[in-house]
């Protein structure tokens, strides 16, 4: 299984499920789908803000976490530029408290004037150097996109 698996609502009211391919694969080395409903596409890289959570990954839980992520971004140097998506890393039979789920939204850097920042402050707090923690210890993180396979 590839991870994460992304699920969003499609234009026709159905679901769009995306499987991210490992970095070692290219469009030339991926097998051709044998189902007309499955297509391989290259998605350009993008910067996203991500909120990690465990437990339920139903639509209500994802909606609540999406609201939490968007609220967390309001007074930051980043603004959402696209539609939030749910990313899921574990098979359905994984116990909810052991699941790794994420909500991701594409972001772009705001102009300093838009978020009330000076060059020496962040949200009114003096700028300081911060040590980077391992990804598994972060709750809110920034990621880059890559190639993926998508269903129509």
C-alpha positions in Angstrom: 0.0 0.0 0.0 1.2 3.5 -0.8 1.0 6.2 1.8 -0.6 8.6 2.2 -3.9 8.0 0.5 -5.8 11.2 -0.2 -9.6 11.5 -0.5 -11.5 14.5 -1.7 -14.9 15.2 -3.2 -15.1 15.1 -7.0 -16.9 17.6 -9.2 -19.7 15.1 -9.8 -20.3 14.5 -6.1 -18.2 11.3 -6.1 -14.9 10.8 -4.5 -11.4 11.3 -5.8 -8.9 9.0 -4.2 -5.2 9.6 -4.8 -2.3 7.2 -4.1 1.1 8.8 -3.7 3.8 6.8 -5.4 7.2 6.3 -3.8 10.0 8.6 -4.9 11.8 5.7 -6.7 9.0 5.4 -9.3 8.5 7.5 -12.4 5.7 7.8 -14.9 7.8 5.5 -17.2 8.3 2.8 -14.5 4.7 2.7 -13.1 2.5 -0.1 -14.5 -0.3 0.9 -16.8 -3.7 0.8 -15.0 -6.0 -1.9 -16.4 -9.2 0.0 -15.4 -10.4 3.0 -17.4 -11.5 4.7 -14.2 -7.9 4.9 -13.0 -5.4 7.3 -14.5 -1.8 8.2 -13.7 -1.1 11.9 -13.5 1.9 14.0 -12.4 1.0 16.6 -9.9 3.3 19.6 -9.6 5.0 20.1 -6.2 3.4 22.5 -3.8 3.9 23.8 -0.3 1.2 22.6 2.1 0.3 23.2 5.8 -0.6 19.9 7.5 -2.4 19.1 10.8 -1.8 15.6 12.0 -4.4 13.8 14.1 -5.4 10.3 15.3 -8.7 8.6 15.7 -11.8 8.9 13.5 -11.2 9.8 9.8 -14.9 10.2 8.9 -16.1 13.3 7.1 -17.2 15.1 10.3 -13.8 14.5 11.9 -11.9 15.7 8.8 -14.2 18.8 8.6 -13.4 19.6 12.3 -9.7 19.2 11.8 -9.8 21.2 8.6 -11.5 24.1 10.5 -8.8 23.7 13.2 -6.0 23.9 10.5 -7.5 26.9 8.7 -8.0 28.7 12.1 -4.4 28.0 13.0 -3.2 29.6 9.7 -5.2 32.9 10.1 -2.6 35.0 11.8 0.5 33.4 10.3 2.7 34.2 7.4 0.9 31.7 5.3 -2.5 31.8 3.6 -4.5 28.9 2.1 -4.5 28.8 -1.7 -6.4 25.7 -2.4 -8.9 23.1 -1.2 -8.0 21.1 2.0 -7.7 17.4 1.6 -7.5 14.4 4.0 -4.4 12.2 4.0 -4.6 8.7 5.5 -1.7 6.5 6.3 -3.1 3.3 7.8 -5.4 0.5 6.6 -9.1 0.6 7.7 -8.6 -2.2 10.3 -6.0 -0.1 12.3 -7.3 0.8 15.8 -8.4 4.4 15.7 -6.0 5.6 18.4 -3.1 4.1 16.4 -4.1 5.8 13.1 -2.0 8.5 11.5 -4.3 11.0 9.6 -3.6 14.4 8.3 -5.5 17.4 6.8 -3.4 19.3 4.3 -4.1 22.6 2.5 -1.9 24.3 -0.1 -0.4 27.6 1.2 1.5 30.6 0.0 3.5 33.2 1.9 1.5 36.4 2.7 3.0 39.8 2.3 4.3 41.1 5.7 1.8 43.9 5.7 -1.1 41.4 5.3 -0.3 39.6 8.5 1.0 42.5 10.6 4.6 41.3 10.7 7.8 43.3 10.9 11.1 41.9 9.9 12.1 41.2 13.5 8.7 39.7 14.7 6.4 36.9 13.9 2.8 37.6 14.9 4.1 40.3 17.3 6.5 37.9 18.9 10.3 38.5 18.6 11.8 36.3 15.9 14.1 33.6 17.3 15.9 30.6 15.8 14.0 27.4 16.4 15.5 23.9 16.3 13.8 21.6 13.8 12.2 18.6 15.5 11.8 15.2 13.7 8.6 15.0 11.6 6.9 12.5 13.9 7.1 15.0 16.7 5.5 17.9 14.8 1.8 18.5 14.9 1.7 21.3 12.3 4.2 20.7 9.5 5.0 21.9 6.0 5.4 19.3 3.2 6.1 19.2 -0.5 4.1 17.3 -3.1 5.2 14.9 -5.8 3.9 12.3 -8.3 0.8 10.4 -7.6 -1.8 8.2 -9.2 -5.4 9.4 -9.1 -8.8 7.9 -9.8 -11.2 9.9 -11.9 
